[in-house]
């Protein structure tokens, strides 16, 4: 029987608390923290927080919080044991313990990977959604449920104790993510205590970041394979591609790891990088996920083995996405597209289309709809991206192209399913009325509505595999 992975956890105080201890953080940001400590010293251990379930905590605790990160390279799998975690807390079990960890004097950074929906904001505006049930709760109760609630109440605790604020470091795929999290935190703080909001605004910091690494969901087969590869049974490994990139606005209100020693790009303005990545990677990832899923492809690598989809995504990059971008300094957008195509086609990365398809109502505004709005304002066509939006709409119907029921994972899933009608024009009209998803220029664009209805009609009549060949 293979022995369980175990490393005695370090006892030094943690310097970082991370909300949302999923696979992405453990495969991406954690690698930069570990490498920065190796290259430059310092103790930047992490207390991880699960905001929902105890699953990750329960798998990691018997291992001393250690886990294996496996690089899925075309020439073979390369494991590395990660030991930076100091503890893992489960917020619903003990909210006060989470607040106390965030308010500890040694903690100078609270980072987050809680997905787009975790910020309880309106994607189309970036403002706090004061009608969100968790926000309603957190405005009335001292022990919070939401990520914004934990940030505000922990900052309130630090203020009361005479401690400086921590830097809030958002690592989710949101445009100007620092601005978004700052908006929701200040919005909630203002409703709780205007003086607290002023203190956070004056002394706090919310740097924007751009993160990039493909991290497919870990499967039971992966667990067995890692045990064979390493000789130790790990119940919580993470799998990732070789590529990684992290661009961080260098604006902190306290100390930080020397991430540049680990290869992070510390810059004055993240915006050109995040627009490039959100539109060129995340936008095409979502497009391929919805259309590929409808066409019967289980993984992005499988989608990229289909020449029709390769031509489709190349068209998106060259004709519909790159024209909307200002390239970051010393960056060739054409070369970046080529690199993305190579990464997508990596057969070792089984990034499942259903995984990428989750939470589309939260993802599409920044990944696709902004690009469409820019193209239409400039008088450029964008039939390929409109087809992707139609594919998302078809996906939310809850049935695949054969009429088989599918599970739609989206916070608005019941509302979206209720918008479906036999007439595509009526369906589109219902979707475009969702102001929290579609920006005003698109909601009021009759030509966009007509093109979207035509694309949806084509998908229903001919299927995704056929429709991508007509773009």
Steps between C-alpha positions, in 0.01 A plus 500: 500500500636843402577721802313831535691816413600684818727792588507655849354852464716799585414681823600854400212752481335539161543823307219438250138390537344368181123485447388228258757222532424331169724332248589819315658676796688186605634452145576862413542768768634245749783418260609865494485527881708183546756599239531853639582356844755265345664775296482792741416366846227614735219295648180551308300200610131494406186433699244375250128563543219304344189717485267209437585134566758312712610272215840657431575536873409139568722371219798717593503471880626138514785610271621782725346740243752383236392412148649416162494738203548307177617672182335339197771549240490339156822312589368361828353583840716686753388498868595746774392479864370836630534574873408868540157445663490549878134421560167477317185650653141434395308825527146367564629288790670787684469847344668664799812287456528626142461863610761450774745352246447795265546744789825341624786754521731287281252491211563774245323353193159342451476349153193356328403250233125476558392511130310788346175427684676504839524879503120540519515782248308596189727386213374767263569788745757369750288626791411307814176305457321615814214262425722191508383278790851468645553876485163562668614262776846655532367852532289392798727244671854533635596147394498501118431250223638670187854580393429878507348454845812329634723770354297785651447342842868399527609852406254633757661274761849619408389862518353444845824335615720780369657283229569616144281358222614205293543521124207339320641304206237372256625218277177431309428555132333840522599808301658752736442246777658726761252772415209255519589362842574851627156611380314220677706533821456878522135467401431258785717689750316822420170334588640359826714791620596800283804568720625147433455553128707820520778318689511216245494748212786703650729224628407182313621365168328299227756426227373351177648177370497280192532124553555240230541126533271222381402281797268212406280338761668213683341160431510167691729367229739787575519390866606150398747628245664741749536217753679290238713795391611609848465192718269686742123516511384862468127564532528865394744538209464774239580464131622788287656589166867605479417861410433757772480879509422743780491876450449704818448871555779591742287692748485345848428656839738266684778249438475234229705206371763587238290346226714648223775258611260221406422645156192710574472824306459789745365792296339842535196416283355152457216607268661419160605156627164412649306615191731290283455193716129536577410549136756282322517209745188505715276628221605229255508237777134572574413512128662162438346357817138582413521417131722198562275367774196529276692320223583210732861581595591427862831689514659807344776279356231297324343820364840608366541167321207603279626718208170689482540623856867587446400720204221650710723596794770636267233721344393624845854604589595666175175662389292560813721518812846636414354810324345604835825481699794726578798262528693501828857624469729258312210265421417357157128415505531270199773302674284492816214350296736236359612411852138471615419264213792279602391502864139417410609205286725346770362144527630470857258773616151354530325831568136403479254713308234464773743643755572812292129535420405556864369841617470651154272778619788627713778442246361616165482876575878532534609209279283556190232769526746787546685392186175486305403847623838643395474342156151629441598850612785490247274367222674159485314173462533232767291205380728248673459650848128546445483129416677426831240704692224311319672172597499608865129578471438158344698337782287673767187336359599190698506270197773402256463481123337156531242624747668320790476688833826653623591656834550874464723637776429871520368724780225620262422156355124491586445852364691425182315174435168681542588740216488229235234512226449332165558834328874591520415870475286478812772305681761759409275785612466337841875454538580856389268635769745369764676824588732322744652309206466706182638856492265775388647549149427135415159492668386785278665382176229363271752373242690309771174344619416394143846346442483319834155359419625386158801327658278332760261385231791353303632313804159351567453399135850385403711452814824657620730287286339635184458859614871557579579428134284797392683765701 
